[in-house]
């Protein structure tokens, strides 16, 4: 329920700092005036104190009492504060009367008193206090004119002092109003900034990607929980880095080197760059906070596997839409071409014709294999996992592969662990994965003694099994490595570019991971499978 416009807004509690300064001014002014009256009694022979002496003593004691009880009076407002301020002005006017020789100095103190009165009342009662001072000044001057027979035109000083009081009160009221408006606006902006900061913190906390913010000195200013997770750092480490204003080069030197390698004008348009940190592939992307890098940079950290997965999903979606058309529109004509080619090969005896028919037959088989590979992609998620004895399975695969591909056993060696281990995998999938890896390895090897090796290795933790396929070829071209697992990526004239892509997709469908390492001495692929719980 909102308040109606007819009700006045509640009176604000005066600012503590203004009240404290006003109290100190009162104490200083009264002490100075009282000291000016007390000093002659020490220099000359003691005499009967005048009324002004007792008045200043009362004013000084009153100022001391207010200063001592400041902590209890500072929270007072309303009538108590108005009475205190009015009493100060009345005492000042009385001093004008009893200390005629110090009228200019007391008048200045009176103006300062009105300034403080306007400040502590938020400018609302400044003119009221000026009116009290003006009435007192005019009454005092009238008293002087009547009792001392002064001319009637002797009001110039009183009028000037009164006008000064009103001018000062008006100025204090105007400045206070502007100050209050600025303070209100600043409070609103502060609340908006606080709400915006909370909103930004909530957004960054819920983001799936990691976020680091550094200033112009490359010192860490902000981070989210995902950043510590992806970077493999403890949250306490990043929290301490923010608190100690640690440079990014001390926390993540690899990220800092990557940032320095980018031209400043390309930060906003730069794509994510792959960077390996703590054995984890990450996508690092930079964005300058403003047009200049000198105002700081926001660093976005993404899981590179997710980036690759999204790209693959787009390609898989296109492949899925083509699968049905390929199956019906291409396979049937291919069957007819293959059958007609076989009949012509049986009838024709000319070598040139046989060579041309063999080219047709080979390309038909290649197209048929592409169709099979594409159709296999749609069945990658339909796994029929079973528990396999890895030693027995790999031994059978090794013998079958060497027999089909007609490879000498001395050129393709097998190494199995002494202890038998079981894994859970789709038999057809793991057979296809190993067949693709071994076939590629044999094709790119020197095809000499022990050129191709197949090993089954257990890791140190005993939880995983690594199936290693290693060749002695010249390694993979560094320009091809970033695209090695992309579909239709091949360097062979007769290749489909789907072998490694399908191998990795089938591995991930069974909860396994396919990695590789390459050098000038050869390439090794590693299929990591979790050991079955017996």
C-alpha positions, 0 to 999 in steps of 0.5 A: 500500500503506497502513501498518499501525496498529502503526507509529508516525507519523514524527516531524515536523521542529520548526517553524523559528520555534519553534527560533529563538525557543528559541535566542534565549531560551537565548542571552538567559537565559545572557547575563543570568545570566553578566552578573550574575556578571561585573558584580561583578568589574568593580566590586570588586577582582579575585578568584578566579572561583567555580565558578558563574562557570565554569558560567555561562560554559560555558552562555553559550558553549554558547548562542552555539555553538548560535545560530551553528550554528542553520542546520545544527542547525535541521533536526536532530530526534530524539535531538540535539534531546532531548539539547540540551533536556535539557542546558538543563534540567540546566544550569538545575537546576545554577544553582539549586544554585550560585546560591541567591540567584536561585532564584525567577528561575531557577525562572521561566526553567526553566518557560519552558524547559519551555514551549519544550521542549513546543513544539518537541517538538509536546507529546509530550515536555513531561511527559518534560522536566518529569519531568527538571526535577522530579527535578533540583529534588528532588535539589538540595533533598535535597542542601541538606537533608542537607549544610546540616542543613535541616528535613525539611519544607523541601520546599515551594518545591521541590514548588511549583516541580515542580508548576509544571513539570508544570502548565506541561508539561501545558498546553503539551501540551494547547495544542500538541495543539489547535494541531496539530489546528487546523493540520491542519484549516486545511491540509485546508480550504486544500487543499479551497479550492485544489481548489475554486478549480481546479475553478471555474477549469476550469469557467469556462474551459470555459464557452461564455459569458463570466464577469466577477467584481467585488467590492463596490468594482466592481473586477475580480477574475476573468474567463475567456477567453470574456469577453475574446473576446466583449467584444473585449478583449485578455486582457492588458488584463483580466489587468492590470485584475485585477492593478491592481484596476481598476474595471469602469467604466474597462474597460466603462462600458456594462456598469457603467451597465447594472448600476447601472440594476438594483435589487439585489433583481432581479439574481438573477431578471433575464434577459439584456439586449441590449447592443451592445459593439464592434459586437457584440450581447451578452446581459448577465446579472447575479447577486449572489454573496450576498443582498447586492450588497455582496459582489460580482456575477458578470456572465455574457456571452452571444452574443446571436445564439446566444440568438436562434438558440436561441429560433428553433430552438424555434419552428422545431421546432414549425413543422417538426412542423406542416408535414406536417399543414399540407400535407395537412390544409389545402392540399387543402380550400383548393384545393377552396374556391378552385376553388368560388369561381372557379366561383361568380364566373363564374356570379354577376353581382350586385356584392354577391356578387362582392365577397363571393366576392373576399374569400373568394378573397383570404383563400384566397390568403393562407392558401396563401401562409402554407403556402408560406412554412412549407414553405419553412422546411423547405427553407432548408438545402437550398441550391443555391449557384452563382456569380452575377454580382451586377450582372446578377442584380440588374438582372434582379431589378429589372426583374422586380420592377417589372413584377410589382408595377407600380412606376414606375421613377422611384419605385424606383431602382437603383444598381450598381457600375462593376466587376462582382463575383461572389458564391456564393448560391442563386439562388432564395434571394437572389431571395426575400430581395430580393423580400421586402425590396423589397416591404416597403420599397415598402409602407412608403414614401411611394411617390413619386419615389425612395422606394425604392432598391436599391444594390449596394456594396462594402466598404472591404476588398473582401471583402464585397458589401452589397445595400442596400434603403432606403425613405423611410417613417416607420421601424420602431416601437422597440417592434417592433424587438427582435421584427422577425425573429421568426416571425409578427410582423407589423403588417399585417392581411393579412401572415403575419409570416414574410417577414423571418424567412424572409429572414434564415433563407435569408441565414444558410443561404447564409453571409450576414447580414441587418441593418437600421437605422431612423430617422424618415427611413426604414429600410435593410436590408443583405444582406452577402454574401462576395465569391466567390474567382475 
